[in-house]
Amino acid sequence: MELDVLTEAIDQLAQADPATLGYGEAVIALQHQLARLEAVATKATASFDASREWVADGARDPAGWLVHRCDLPRRQAGRLVRRGRELRHLPVCASAWLHGEVTVAQVDVLVGLRNEATEDALERDEKVLVDQAVKLPYRYFVKAASYWEQHADPAGTEEAEVKRQGRRDVYLTESFEGLWLGQMSLDPITGAIVANELSRLEHELFEADWAKAKEKLGREPTIAELPRTSGQRRADALKEMAIRSRTAPADGRRPAPSFSILVDYPTLAGRVCELAQGIVVSPGSLVPWLTEAYFERAVFTPGTRVEVSPMARLFTGATKRAIELRDRECTHSYCDRSTGCQVDHVIPYAEGGPTIQENGRRIQGMTATSSLNRSAGVSHSRVLRGRALRRFAISSRSS
């Protein structure tokens, strides 16, 4: 009976003119109800799992039954069964999901926190974590959950970090017609080194393409009028990285990576350990870099820091860097970029706004906006290729 009512309601929505639902509040309401429906479906699946009705059909496990009868991928079916089983131990999370206060994405983060080492702490802190899931944007909630896990299971998170680094892998092989196909999986620090250098070189090529097209057309070009696509520029940037790595002098000075360590007050009251991109890493993952990396310190307390002149037109030097470290990503509501944004005034300079940390923020400026719009078991040999790619990016940077 309940399913008949649901089917009838969905039929009515399916027959409605999409334009009648194509506004912001309707989209929010539909996502809210979709979350509730997913929660009900998961709860029903958990009950089906516990009833063992699937045994009568000859299935080896409930996930196999879902694969066959509901035409789900094996991985998705397995996640659905696990989600249902774990929610029996997470009643606050299950209730919030049924009320549409959280989505399946937040639920999976909470489910992923539960293991033998953390189950007692999770039972104690579940409500706090669910409140964070309700209040925080998803990316911030993932950070909060990662820090909670580091405190709840410090040994486990360090071990997980070692395993995550062990999964780094680079695959590159020649294929049909001489094309080369590849794939890479890099740990957070190695990935940041490679991605930053690749992005820097791709941006150089983009500026060259833009200038060339502008000169040829006599006006500002569109993306479609550039000689290379963004993917082609990245491929050429990777080639340039290889050329620079090969031509770097053997006795040349390799640039040491710079780590910005953000520590709150007091240090042990709330750990902050993340990359500039906002990716949370364990403290142990930084240890191998201590002998070669530079560390910088930013002071945010007024009266004990060095500022450029409050009357300066632009944010530069230590003031700019401190704001970049403080904000770490664009402060615009609809932007989550951690790179490509400039530091600008909260109160505009033209209106008397001073050039100090309190009046600065990371935001999409004209240059950043234009760039944003334009850019529309592992084998031992593969592990070594991952390490080589990191050295490759560092060598390219030093050329």
N, C-alpha and C positions, 0 to 999 in steps of 0.2 A: 504494500500500500504506500509506504513512504517513498519507495523508488518510483512509483507511478506519478506521485506528485512532483518529484524532482524532474522526471522526464518531461512532464507537461510544462513545467516552468522553463526548462532549457529550450524546449521546442518553441515556446513563445518568444524567447530571446533570440533564437536563431532566425525566426521569421521577421524580426523587427528590422527596420531600416537602420543600418550601421550609423547613419548620421545622427540618429536620435540618442546614440550612446557615445558619440565621438566628442566628448568634452571631458575636461580634467576630473571633475568629481565623479563622473560615471566610471571612468577608467579606474580610479582609486577604489570605488565601491565594488567593481567586478573583481579586482585583485584581492580585496578583502574576503569576498565570498568564495573565491577560488581557493584561498588558503584554508578556509573552514572546510570546504568540500574535500580537499586533500587530507585534512586531519581526520575526517570521518572515514574516508577510504582506508587510511592507514590503520585506524582503530579496528575497522571491520576485518582487515587483512590479518591483524594480530589475533583477533578472535578465531578466525579461520585456521590460522597456524596452530593455535592452542587446541582446537577441536580435533586436529589430525584427520579431518575429512579427506584431505588430499591423499592419504594412504589408500583409501578405498579405490581411487582411480589409478593406482599403480605408480604414482609419482614417488621418487626417491626422497624429495624434500619439497617444502612449500614453494621455494623459488623455482624449482623445475616445473611445478604445476602452473605457476604464473607465466613462465616462458611459453609453455604449450597452449594454455587456455586463453591467456590475455595477450599473447603475441608481444611480450616484452623482451628487450635484450636481457641477457643473463645478469649483467652487472646491475642494471636498474632493478630487476626483480630481487636480487640479493640485498640491495640497499633498502628496498621497501620492507622486506621481512625483518632485517636487522633494526630498522627504524621502529617498527611496531614492537619488537621485543624490548628494545632499550627504553621506550617510552613508558613501559610498566614501572620503571624505576625513576622516572622523571615526571611525577604527577603535575607539578607546577607548569612545566614546559608543555605538557599535553593539554592542560586546561587553556593556556594562553593561545595555543595553536587552534583549538576548537572555537575560540572566540575571535579568531582572525587577528590577534594582536602581534603574532609573529608569522613568518613564512617558513616554508620547508627549508630554505637556505639556512636560516638561523637555527632551526631544529637540528639540522645535520651538524652544525658546529657544536652544539651542546651534546649531541649523541657522541660525537667524536672525542669529547673530553672524558668520557666515562671509560675507565679500565680498572683493573684490580688495584692499582696503586692510588687512584683518585676517587674511587666510589664513595668513600666516607666523607671526604672533603666536598664532593659534589652534592651529596645529600644535604650537607650543612649549608652550602652556598648557592643552591639551585635558584632560590628566589632572587638573590642578588643578581645572578647572571641573567635570569629571564628579564628582570627589570632593565638591565643594560641592553638586552636584545630589543626590548620594546622602545627604549628611549634613543638609542644611538643609531646613526646611519650604519648600514651593514659593515662597511670597511672598518669603521671604528670598533664595532662590536667584535669583529674577528681579532683585532689587536688586543682588546681587553681580555678575550678568551685565551689568547696565546700567553699573555702575561699571567693570567690566573693559573694556567697549566704549568708554567715555569715554577711558580711558587708551590703548587700542590704536589708536583712531582719533578723536582729539580734534576734528579739523576736520570729519570726517564726522558726528559726533554733534551738533555745533553746527548744521551744515547740516540734519540731520534734524530738529532742534528747530524750526528756522525753518519747515520744511515742515509739521511737526505743528501749529504755530500757524496756518499758512496754511490748514489744513483745517477751522478753526472755521467753524461754519455754524449759522444759526438759520432754521427754516422754520415759518411760521405762516400759515394761510389758512382762510377761512371755507368750510364744507362744507355738507352736506345738513342741512336743518332748522335752520340757523343755528349749528350746532356748529362749533367751531374746532379744526382738527387741526394738529399741529405735531411737530417733531423738532429736536433740537439736538445739535451736536458742538462741544465747547469744549476749548481747550488746557488743560493742567494748572492753570496759575495762575488763568486766568479761570474755569475750572470750579470751583476751590476757593472763589473769592469768591462765585460765584452759589450753589453748593451749601450753603455755610455759612450764608448769609443765608436761603435758602429753608428750610433745616432749622431755623434759629432761630425763624422765624415759624410754621412748621408745629408746632413744639413748643409755642409759645404757644397756638395754636388747640387743640391736643390737651389741654393742661391745662384750658382753658376748657370743652371738651366733657366732660372727665372730671368736673370740678366740677359742671357742670350736671346730668349724668346721676346723679351721687351724691346731689345734693340732691333730685332728683325721685324716686329709688328708695328713698332712705333707707339705702343700703348701697353697698359698693364695686361698681361696674358691671363687666360684661364688655365685651370689645371689640365684640361684636355689638350691645350695647345703647347704644353711642355714636351720636349723631345723624349723624356723618359718617364715611366710610371714610378710610383714610390717603391714598388718591389724591385724594379730594375735598378733604381738608384741604390737600394740596399745591397743588391748583388754587386754592383760596381764598387760600393764602399767596402765590402768584404774583400774584393780583389785588391783594392788600394791598401787595406790593412796588411794583406799578405806581401805586397810589394815593399811596403815600408818596413815590415818585419825582416824581410830578406836583406834589405839594403842598410839596415841599422848597423852602425859600426860595432865591432865586437867589444871595443873598450868604451863604448858610449854609456852615458849615465841613464839608467832606467828610471823612469819616474816612480817614486814610491807612492802607493795609494794613501789617501788622506781619509781618516775615519773621524767623523764628528760624533762624539759620545755625548748623548743627552742624559743628564742625571737630574732627577727632581730632588726636592728637599723635604725631609732628610733623605739621604741616599737609599737607605734600606726600607723606607716607608712605602715606596712604590717604584719598582724597577722600571727603567726605560732603557731598552736596548734594541735599537732598530736601525736599519739603513736609511739613507736619505729618501729612498723610494717608499718608506713606510713599512717595509717588510720586517717583521719581528724575528730576530735571531737570538740564539742562546749566547750567553757570555763566552762559553767555551769555544764557539766557532771563531772568535776573534783572536784567540791565543796564538795560532800559527802565524798571525800577521804582526805580532808585537815587535819583532826584530827588524821589520822593514817599513812599517807604516808610520805616517805622521799623525799626530793627534792634536786637535785644536780645542781650545776652551772658549766658550762664549759666556759673557757676564751680562745678566739681564737686570741686576739690581741697580737702580739709579744712584748716582754718586760714586760708584766704584768701577765705572766702565769708561772706555774711550769712545767718544762719538765724533763723527765729522761735524762740521759747523751746522747748527740748526737752520741757518739761512741758505745752505747749499741747495741748488736746484734739484739735484739728483741724489739718490741713495747710492753711496759707494763704500768701498773699504769694509771696515769692521762692522759698521752699522748695518750695511746691506747684508753681510754674511750672517750677522746675528738674527736678523728677521727671517732669512731663509731657513736657518736652523730652527727657529721658534715655530714658524708656521708649517714648514716642510711640504706643504702642498697649497694649491690655489685656494684662497678663502672665498671665492665665488660659490654661491649655493649650488650651481649646476655644473661645477667643474671639479674633478678630482685628480687633476694632473699634478704630478710631483716635479715635473721638469717643464721648461718652456714658458714659465710665468715670470714676470718681472716684479720688482719691488716698487710700489707706488704709494702715494700719500692717501690716508683715510680722509682727512680734511685737505682738499686740494691746495697745492702750493700757491696757486693764484689767489686763493682766498685767505692766505696767511698761515696755512698749515706748516708747522715746523718739520724739518727733516731729522726726526729722532725716532727711536725704536717704537715708542708708544703710538706714533702717528704713521707707522709704516705697515704694510701688509703685502703678501704675495697675491697677485691678481693678474688676470689676463690683460695685458696692455695691447696697444695697436700691433706691435711686432709679434707678440705671442699669439694674438688672435688670428693674425694673417697666416702665421705658420700653422696654427691649428686647423684653419679652414683649408689650407692648401694640401695638407697631408691627409687626404681622406683614408737475479744476478747478472750484473754487468761484467763483461770480459775485461781483463786487465788492459788490453790494448785500447778499449774505448775509454777507460778511466784516464789513461795517459793522453788520449786525444783531447779530453776535457781540460786537462792541465795545460796542454800545449796551446789550446785556444786562448786561455787566459794569458799566457806569456806572449802569444801572438798579438793580443790587443794592447798589452803594455808596451811591447816593442814598437807597435805602430804609433802609439802616442808619443814615444820618445824620438821618433824620426823627425 
